[in-house]
Amino acid sequence: MPRRPLSLILSLAAAFGGFVSSAGATSTAAPASTGAEAAPAGAPAQTYRQPSAAMRAVLDAKPLPSYQVSGDQRTLAILENRKFRAISELARPVLRQAGLRFDPATDSPQLITAIDGLTLRALPDGAERRIALPTGGAFHHLRFSPDGKRFLLNRRTDSAVELWVGDVATGQLKAVPKLKLHTFLESSLVWVNDHEVLLLSVPAKRGPAPTFSAPSGPAIQESLGRNSPERTQQDLLTNPQDAAVFAHHATSQLTRVDLATGAVHAIGEPGMFVHLEALGAGGGQVLTTRLQQPFNYQVGWDDFAAQAEVRDLAGKVIPVGRRKLKEGVPVEGVITGPRHFFASPGADAAVYWVEALDGGDNRVQAPNRDRLMRLDAPYTGAPREVYRVAQRLSKLDFLEGGRQALVQDFDLTKMRTSTELVTMDGSAPGKRLVERSVRDRYRDPGTPQTRTQANGRHVVRVDGGALWYFGTGASPEGDKPFIDRLTLADNKTTRVFQSGRNGDAAHYERPLAVLDAAGTQVLTVRESVNEPGNVMLRAGAALADLKPLTDAKDPTPQLRDIKREFVRFKRADGVELSFWLYLPPGYKAGERRPTFVWAYPLEYTDASTAGQVSGSGNRFNTFAGTSPLMLLLDGYVVLMDATMPVVGDPKTVNDSFIAQITANAQAVIDKAVDLGVSDREKFVVGGHSYGAFMTANLLAHTDLFKAGIARSGAYNRSLTPFGFQSERRTYWEAQDVYQKLSPFNYADKLKEPLLLIHGDADNNSGTFPIQSARLYQALAGTGGNVRYVSLPYESHGYSARESLGHTLWEMSDWMRRQVGPGAPTGGATDPKAPSAR
């Protein structure tokens, strides 16, 4: 990571008045620290602070386990994932190239989810076996062999990602010697048989990465008369030297590994492989995709040119198609020619890809936007068209056998999606299974369940001509997860299970697995307000027999005194709104307390879907990371997930963005005051990302809130000129809208105190850290009240324990400074509502 000059660091520290640090100049404190180190006179402390003891107790409590079922559905894995990273892990050397962040020492992603504990339980009701994980490194990425007899784990050390092989029956675990995995572009593997796999490894003779003592020349880009609009991205390549380093690290070796003997055999020549997928029903062929140079400085790796090839175990290579570099593509459009290659999991071993029929331009009127092409073995003939899709193809899931697939498309102009059952040889017309608005949660059919083939491919499971769907079960009464059985012959759905059936109004129960073809044995994860999620075996008539398989304990009993209620109401124009009302421990009826509103705006095409209910009152309260709900522990009322719908034509919905979020906020405040829990003079609003953008706009255009907390947002829309969120128009097509929606332009009018928090390594599209830095400068330069906290090494979300604790301290301290402690305000008065500016 590049160092900032010391003079710049000092000037930032003096100017920002907040927590500022830089790569190579980070000051860290022990997590238990509650004070600050000495700082220059007049400057704030530059060390990590920690929140209240009540917050720390919850933040550092043992995490609840997660659950994973093996492909053969005979083993349940109970995983204890590491809850936090240390800032030292984020500070490891990392390369930021081609839209990626990866560890150059191990050729793996910068961030992994480490596993600290693993227990395997035989299903349906067998014994548990604790797996002894060797000390050192970080184990991650659990997967089972298709036959369920083995499990694999990766372990990252300081110099490599190792492959470890475990025996399910005995729990014994051993490493494959002399093998270094290559995982930052593709981590999938193919099962050749029950004990051999194909995967990507670091080439044995790759040599050291190129180094450069000085630039070879200036970075130059050129565009002569061709439109090539790209949404703002970060971590892109900038010059030929960058490209050379990326090409070195992106190069991997297709490798055959015998898990029984540890033998390792390289297949073919190394290449920049980004996709590896089993082709056909056996394990003898694979479909690979390799990046090709020259690269581009305006797009990330997944938009580089790439060559698709069929390979066999002897190293024979047959080119089957080429994806070209993305350039000159319209806003929200796609490239012309082949894109998105798919390998058939069936005996036909066909290769498929998608091509645009509208020139890749969504603004062009066309009866069909995409078509599906097919190339059969031996892959030397001409491809043929097998299906046309009305809108842009967004997903393809093969059914078992490979003869049929679920094809999903997306209509960007209407924000609608549909799923069709397609015969993949083109011999029959498609059958529409569902069509709905992407925001219509009530009609969401759920997710089709998959089964693992012998070669490791996950395909949609078919039992007796029917599919299994797991869904959230959104309804006016809240989320009630379900299991549906969809019969393909008549497209009829039968509900096999739903949370809350048989009069159980106290539990939230989500499906985990269907263990048999008839659906008479299923696994669920069951929880309630007072019970953490545990795995249950349901069986018998109507799945009424219930047997617990796990026994997770409540890690934070102090949260059970928190009261939660779902509240519905309407804004002035009749659009239905809602929020989850959380009352802090010790709250007494009639108390009005300072209140924090946390929200995120969403666009809708109609008011009916905007008012749909989300969430469930039966969920087990557990607060993770920097959740705003942590403020409850310091006595504040929290209105969580307050709905902020913006309703209208997707093309022009942002024309009324300010007016609609203002109406939403006014209604939220009015309702909380009417409920008698909030003091109208002591509301603070906050949000993350687009929610931060909303927060700054509410402070800039209204007098509704006393203060705001904006995390990792974007505030100057001229810096995202080719669209943002769901805005499809460019800056030059809707300049007035971009300007009006930029809080930066109203800095001189934004006088309510605003806390800005941003990761100094944010790589999310649009939310460059400079967005917060420039808004801070604008507010500071026009007499605003602002504090800017820049978190070292953090990206769009924050993950280091030091960062999480400091963020919570900042949020709680800001609340205390702006609206006082989280205590009753002493009256039930309701001052006249402030008005929008």
Secondary structure, DSSP 8 states (H G I E B T S, - for coil): -----HHHHHHHHHHH-S----TT------TT--S-----TT----S-----HHHHHHHTS----EEEE-TTS-EEEEEEE---B-HHHHTS--EEETTEEEETTTTEES----EEEEEEEETTT--EEEE---SSSEEEEEEE-TTSSEEEEEEE-SS-EEEEEEETTT--EEE-TT--B--SS----EESSSSEEEEEE--TT-------SS-SS-------S--------SS---SHHHHHHHHHHH-BEEEEEETTT--EEE-S--B-EEEEEEESSSSSEEEEEEE-SS--SSS-GGGS-EEEEEEETT--EEEEEEE----S--TT---SS-EEEEE--STT--EEEEEESSTT-TTS--S-SEEEEEE-TTS-S--EEEEEESSEEEEEEEBTTSSEEEEEEEETTTTEEEEEEEETTSSS--EEEEEEETT-GGG---EE-EEE-TTS-EEE--BTTEEEEEE----TT----EEEEEETTTTEEEEEEETTGGG--SEEEEEEEE-STTS-EEEEEEEESSS--EEEEEESGGG-EEEE------S-GGGGG-EEEEEEEE-TTS-EEEEEEEE-TT--TT--EEEEEEEEEEEESSHHHHT---S-TTS-----TT-GGGGGGGT-EEEEEEEEEEES-TTTGGGGHHHHHHHHHHHHHHHHHHTTSEEEEEEEEEEETHHHHHHHHHHHHBS--SEEEEES----GGGSTT-BTTB-S-TTTSHHHHHHT-GGGGGGG--S-EEEEEETT--STT--HHHHHHHHHHHHHTT--EEEEEETT--SS--BHHHHHHHHHHHHHHHHHHH-SSS--S---------B-
